[in-house]
Amino acid sequence: MSFYTRVLISAGVLFGLRGWWNPSAGDAAAALLVSLVLCFAASRSRASGAELLVALASLQFGLAAFIHVPEGVLFDVIQIGAAPPVLARALFDALATATVVTALFGRMRAEESKPAEAAVSTVAGLLWRLAAAALIFVACYFLAGIAIIPFVRDYYQGRAMPKATAIVSMQVLRALAIIAALYPALRTMRSRRDALVLAALGLPAIGLSELLPANDLMPPRIRLVHALEMTPYYAFYGWLVARWFGIKAPGTGTPASHQ
């Protein structure tokens, strides 16, 4: 079975889970984007069994609903009471799709694989990278946000805007959640290059998949502006996470980030 056949089967399953009651082109495109990322991850991963399944589900759930729904609540786009069912449904979809992709690649049975060396090997190194990554993500978030203010001001006017401290705190948590969501997959990649490609393209692709389906929360114009806003800095942040928290560069005796 070819790679693209697996992508189409996975996309069909995810599309069926998400949009069978009200199918749309946006749902189909979102399912295709997510499936491309998951199938790439599975094809380049050394993992199998539950390890691979968890890594794939973490990509889909962690990089989509888990980092976007809480922010939607903070900005009064999503009602707080609606968040738990949305997250529960997204988790179910992620587990189901991850199971399908794992099965499509014939990796349901766990097999032993030699773990690659991590790019960071000391507690001090891990801590400064976490702090620096969060700071960089917050800076990118505000710079991108300032750039789109003229295009979204009318949409957010009249909404209860959170305090600056709450926004910063939310972005720090999102920055760390992205690292946590990417980490299981990055650590199982066959090469550092695969890890960089997965994170730099997978993070914006899965993030974009949340904005493609039509919904009652955001009109198409606002979703397009937010898509253009987040794609560049998501790609940069994904690349940074893979470089700092992925696997060590080949043929080096010291962590890759010190090269």
C-alpha positions as CSV (number, residue, x, y, z in Angstrom):
1,M,0.0,0.0,0.0
2,S,1.5,3.4,-1.0
3,F,2.0,6.3,1.4
4,Y,-0.7,8.4,-0.3
5,T,-3.2,5.6,-0.2
6,R,-2.7,5.4,3.6
7,V,-3.1,9.2,3.8
8,L,-6.4,9.0,1.9
9,I,-7.7,6.2,4.1
10,S,-6.7,8.0,7.3
11,A,-8.3,11.3,6.0
12,G,-11.5,9.4,5.1
13,V,-11.7,8.0,8.7
14,L,-11.0,11.4,10.3
15,F,-13.4,13.2,7.9
16,G,-16.1,10.6,8.9
17,L,-15.5,11.2,12.6
18,R,-15.6,15.0,12.3
19,G,-18.0,15.9,9.5
20,W,-20.2,13.1,8.5
21,W,-23.3,14.9,9.7
22,N,-22.5,18.2,7.9
23,P,-19.7,17.5,5.4
24,S,-17.8,20.4,4.0
25,A,-14.7,21.1,1.9
26,G,-13.0,22.6,5.0
27,D,-13.5,19.5,7.0
28,A,-12.1,17.4,4.1
29,A,-9.0,19.6,3.8
30,A,-8.4,19.6,7.5
31,A,-8.6,15.8,7.6
32,L,-6.2,15.6,4.7
33,L,-3.7,17.9,6.4
34,V,-3.7,16.1,9.7
35,S,-3.4,12.7,8.0
36,L,-0.4,13.9,5.9
37,V,1.4,14.8,9.1
38,L,0.5,11.6,11.0
39,C,1.4,9.4,8.1
40,F,4.7,11.2,7.6
41,A,5.4,10.7,11.3
42,A,4.5,7.0,11.2
43,S,6.6,6.4,8.1
44,R,9.7,8.0,9.6
45,S,9.3,6.7,13.2
46,R,11.2,3.9,14.8
47,A,8.3,3.3,17.2
48,S,5.6,0.7,17.1
49,G,2.6,-0.4,19.2
50,A,1.4,1.8,22.0
51,E,4.5,4.1,21.7
52,L,3.7,5.0,18.2
53,L,-0.1,5.3,18.8
54,V,0.5,7.7,21.7
55,A,3.0,9.8,19.7
56,L,0.5,10.2,16.8
57,A,-2.4,11.0,19.1
58,S,-0.3,13.5,20.9
59,L,0.5,15.3,17.7
60,Q,-3.1,15.5,16.6
61,F,-4.7,16.4,20.0
62,G,-1.9,18.3,21.5
63,L,-1.2,20.6,18.5
64,A,-4.8,21.3,17.8
65,A,-7.6,21.3,20.3
66,F,-5.4,21.2,23.4
67,I,-3.6,24.4,22.6
68,H,-6.4,26.3,20.9
69,V,-9.6,25.6,22.9
70,P,-8.3,27.1,26.2
71,E,-7.1,30.2,24.3
72,G,-10.6,30.4,22.7
73,V,-12.1,30.4,26.2
74,L,-9.6,33.1,27.4
75,F,-10.6,35.4,24.5
76,D,-14.4,34.8,25.0
77,V,-14.7,33.0,21.6
78,I,-15.6,29.7,23.2
79,Q,-17.9,29.4,26.2
80,I,-16.1,27.8,29.2
81,G,-18.9,25.2,29.5
82,A,-18.5,24.1,25.9
83,A,-14.7,23.5,26.2
84,P,-14.7,20.0,28.0
85,P,-17.0,18.3,25.5
86,V,-15.0,19.8,22.6
87,L,-11.7,18.5,24.1
88,A,-13.2,15.1,24.9
89,R,-14.4,14.7,21.3
90,A,-11.0,15.9,19.9
91,L,-9.2,13.4,22.1
92,F,-11.4,10.6,20.9
93,D,-10.9,11.6,17.3
94,A,-7.1,11.7,17.8
95,L,-7.0,8.2,19.5
96,A,-9.1,6.7,16.7
97,T,-7.1,8.3,13.9
98,A,-3.8,7.3,15.5
99,T,-5.0,3.7,15.8
100,V,-5.9,3.7,12.1
101,V,-2.6,5.1,11.0
102,T,-0.6,2.7,13.2
103,A,-2.6,-0.2,11.8
104,L,-2.1,1.1,8.2
105,F,1.6,1.0,8.6
106,G,1.5,-2.5,10.1
107,R,2.9,-1.3,13.5
108,M,0.2,-2.4,16.0
109,R,2.5,-5.0,17.5
110,A,5.2,-3.4,19.7
111,E,8.8,-4.1,18.7
112,E,12.0,-3.2,20.4
113,S,13.8,-0.2,19.0
114,K,17.0,1.5,20.1
115,P,16.2,5.0,21.4
116,A,18.1,7.9,19.8
117,E,20.1,10.2,22.0
118,A,18.3,13.3,23.1
119,A,19.6,16.7,22.0
120,V,19.6,17.8,25.6
121,S,21.2,15.6,28.3
122,T,21.4,17.8,31.4
123,V,18.8,19.2,33.7
124,A,20.3,22.7,33.4
125,G,20.3,22.4,29.6
126,L,16.6,21.4,29.7
127,L,15.6,24.2,32.0
128,W,17.2,27.0,30.0
129,R,15.8,25.7,26.8
130,L,12.3,25.5,28.2
131,A,12.6,29.0,29.5
132,A,14.0,30.4,26.3
133,A,11.5,28.5,24.1
134,A,8.6,29.9,26.1
135,L,10.1,33.5,25.9
136,I,10.6,33.2,22.1
137,F,7.0,31.8,21.6
138,V,5.5,34.7,23.6
139,A,7.5,37.2,21.7
140,C,6.5,35.7,18.3
141,Y,2.8,35.6,19.5
142,F,2.7,39.3,20.3
143,L,4.6,40.4,17.2
144,A,2.3,38.4,15.0
145,G,-0.8,39.6,17.0
146,I,0.2,43.3,16.7
147,A,0.6,42.9,12.9
148,I,-3.0,41.7,12.5
149,I,-4.8,44.1,14.8
150,P,-6.1,46.3,12.0
151,F,-7.7,43.2,10.3
152,V,-9.4,41.8,13.4
153,R,-10.2,44.8,15.6
154,D,-13.8,44.9,14.6
155,Y,-14.3,41.2,15.4
156,Y,-12.9,41.4,18.9
157,Q,-14.5,44.8,19.8
158,G,-17.1,44.3,22.5
159,R,-15.6,41.1,23.7
160,A,-14.3,40.8,27.2
161,M,-10.5,40.9,26.6
162,P,-8.2,39.3,29.2
163,K,-5.5,41.1,31.1
164,A,-2.0,41.1,29.6
165,T,-0.7,38.9,32.5
166,A,-3.4,36.3,31.7
167,I,-2.4,36.4,28.0
168,V,1.3,36.0,28.7
169,S,0.6,33.1,31.1
170,M,-1.6,31.4,28.5
171,Q,1.1,31.7,25.9
172,V,3.8,30.3,28.2
173,L,1.5,27.3,28.9
174,R,0.8,26.8,25.2
175,A,4.5,27.0,24.4
176,L,5.3,24.2,26.9
177,A,2.2,22.2,25.7
178,I,3.5,22.3,22.1
179,I,6.9,20.9,23.3
180,A,5.1,18.2,25.3
181,A,2.9,17.3,22.3
182,L,5.8,17.1,19.8
183,Y,8.3,15.4,22.1
184,P,7.0,11.7,21.9
185,A,7.1,11.8,18.1
186,L,10.4,13.7,17.8
187,R,12.2,11.3,20.0
188,T,11.3,8.3,17.8
189,M,12.3,9.9,14.4
190,R,14.8,8.0,12.4
191,S,16.9,11.1,11.8
192,R,17.3,14.6,13.0
193,R,16.3,15.9,9.6
194,D,13.0,13.9,9.8
195,A,12.4,15.5,13.3
196,L,13.0,19.0,11.9
197,V,10.7,18.5,8.9
198,L,7.9,16.9,11.1
199,A,7.9,19.8,13.6
200,A,8.5,22.7,11.2
201,L,5.7,21.6,8.9
202,G,3.5,19.5,11.2
203,L,2.9,22.2,13.8
204,P,1.5,24.8,11.4
205,A,-0.3,22.2,9.3
206,I,-2.2,20.8,12.3
207,G,-2.8,24.2,13.7
208,L,-4.1,25.4,10.3
209,S,-6.5,22.3,10.3
210,E,-8.4,23.9,13.2
211,L,-9.2,27.0,11.1
212,L,-10.2,25.4,7.9
213,P,-13.7,24.0,8.8
214,A,-16.5,26.5,8.8
215,N,-17.9,27.3,12.3
216,D,-20.2,29.7,14.1
217,L,-17.4,31.1,16.2
218,M,-15.3,32.9,13.5
219,P,-16.2,34.2,10.1
220,P,-14.0,33.1,7.1
221,R,-12.2,36.4,7.0
222,I,-11.1,36.2,10.6
223,R,-10.0,32.5,10.2
224,L,-8.0,33.4,7.2
225,V,-6.2,36.3,9.0
226,H,-5.4,34.0,12.0
227,A,-4.1,31.3,9.6
228,L,-1.8,33.8,7.9
229,E,-0.8,35.1,11.4
230,M,0.2,31.8,13.0
231,T,1.7,29.8,10.1
232,P,5.1,31.5,9.9
233,Y,5.8,31.6,13.6
234,Y,4.4,28.1,14.2
235,A,6.8,26.8,11.5
236,F,9.7,28.6,13.2
237,Y,8.8,27.4,16.7
238,G,8.4,23.9,15.5
239,W,11.8,23.9,13.9
240,L,13.2,25.4,17.2
241,V,11.6,22.7,19.3
242,A,12.9,19.9,17.1
243,R,16.4,21.4,17.3
244,W,16.4,21.9,21.0
245,F,14.4,19.0,22.2
246,G,14.6,16.3,19.5
247,I,17.4,13.9,18.8
248,K,21.1,14.6,18.8
249,A,22.8,15.5,15.5
250,P,24.6,12.4,14.1
251,G,28.3,12.0,14.7
252,T,28.6,14.4,17.6
253,G,29.8,13.8,21.1
254,T,28.0,16.8,22.6
255,P,24.3,17.9,22.4
256,A,23.3,19.2,19.0
257,S,22.4,22.6,20.3
258,H,26.0,23.3,21.3
259,Q,27.3,22.8,17.7
